[in-house]
Amino acid sequence: MTKVLSVANQKGGVGKTTTAVNLSAALSKIGKKVLLIDLDPQANATMGSGIDKTILDYSVYHVLLGLVEPSNALKRTDSNYDLLPANRDLIGAEIELTEESRREYRLDDTLKKLLTKYEFILIDCPPSLSLLTLNGLCASTGVIIPMQCEYYALEGLSDLINSIRRVHSNLNSSLEEIGLLRVMFDPRMTLSQQVSQQLITHFGSKVFKTVIPRNVRLAEAPSHGLSIMSYDPSSRGSQAYIEFAYELLAYTENTNKTSKDF
């Protein structure tokens, strides 16, 4: 069964797109068929995957509005995952979809045509609870929440989880809160260790065991249009995302035994 996972956080700059791109690459590297969907008008996942957003013939915008079939917009990346790319056209999608029927389910309807092709579909959501993010959550079976171990990140976490719960209750009963991924982690900082421990104490098994370190090679890779797997496969960042891919795979294969539900 295809796992459709949104990578979401209402706070910007928390490593959301870095996680979406590098987890896609890591899952592909261990042999999984992966599609990454860029739902953010900033299109950072598109550029970080090595696709030029300025010369796209078709994007996720055209797919959401039913102007083209999703297969016509797909791009193959150097890291061997497929990408449904985005550009600034996506800004207009929220306005144009406002009066449409099933506006929250446009992406879900689209994915029904793609599910048989992939084992994992990852959705890079915008850093807000917009109609685009709702489309991502309504199409998903789970959510990965990347977060830094800092005070302000912890403050916004409860709002995000409440938003996911509302979607679960009102729009998509299949949505599960997969868990929290600690990113840009610096073990030398006492605050990082304290916040990390608070997360584990409060959320328990909802916190993934893998920790993504603060790593300069991870920060450099997007400027080259490469995942960390291609840019520096021996780096600590690359090894951490491979470890996370295996952890996520183990979780999804044992969902009934280790459910991280609400």
Secondary structure, 3 states (H helix, E strand, C coil): CCEEEEECCCCCCCCHHHHHHHHHHHHHHCCCCEEEEECCCCCHHHHHCCCCHHHCCCCHHHHHCCCCCHHHHCEECCCCCEEECCCCCHHHHHHHHCCCCCHHHHHHHHHCCCHHHCCEEEEECCCCCCHHHHHHHHCCCEEEEEEECCHHHHHHHHHHHHHHHHHHHHCCCCCEEEEEEEEEECCCCHHHHHHHHHHHHHHHHHEEEEEEECCHHHHHHHHHCCCHHHHCCCCHHHHHHHHHHHHHHHHHHCCCCCCCCC
